[in-house]
Amino acid sequence: MKTNRQPRKGMRFIIIAFLVFAAIVGALVAKKYHISTRPQVPPPAEQAGTILVTLFFADESGDGLVREGREIEAGSDPAESMEAVVGELISGPVGDHGPVLPDSTQVRKVEVRGDQVTVDFGREFYDDLPAGSSAEMTAIYAVIDTIAVNFPQVKKVLFLKDGQQVETAKGHLDLRQSLSPDFSLEKKQDGAGPVP
């Protein structure tokens, strides 16, 4: 007695086609996720226009940082672009995140020397920053991590107050030396903990 094998071959073809389709869709989703989560690097100065940057703002608890993307005008040189990025931090978040810098903050100058950036804030930043170690840590590391994510050549950030060296912003974090990025304050968007 003969059995009909045609339906099995057809079913195998459908299963193989489905698996190939699922693999392609999975690869596309993974690629899109990877592209959306990697930091954007500004184009060289000759490619003026808009750039996509990543900013760090306060999470719901106020003691962690979360990312927010934004499109800004590219500067003519790295220092100008970095100043524009810090200006966006001062403007505050567009989404539901909390601000990290007082809106009265003035950036006097941004200077790049090798892998170190010096950010000279006016006294308003230091005077108007809320008291407490959490506010100080999130403000300082929002600036450092935002600069470092968008400008990977930066390894250290030094803070000045009206052109002069400063000991701390609010008495907790030593600012006499330049500081390296530290992403341990970064939280997942749902606030469940540090980003891996």
ABEGO torsion letter per residue (X at the ends): XBBBAAAAAAAAAAAAAAAAAAAAAAAAAAAAAAAAABBBBBBBAABBEBBBBBBBBBBAAGABBBBBBBBBBBBABAAAAAAAAAAAAAAEBABABBBABBAABBBABBBBBEABBBBBBBAAAAAABBBEAAAAAAAAAAAAAAAAAABAABABBBBBBGGBBBABAAGABBAABBBBBBAAABBBAAGAEBBX
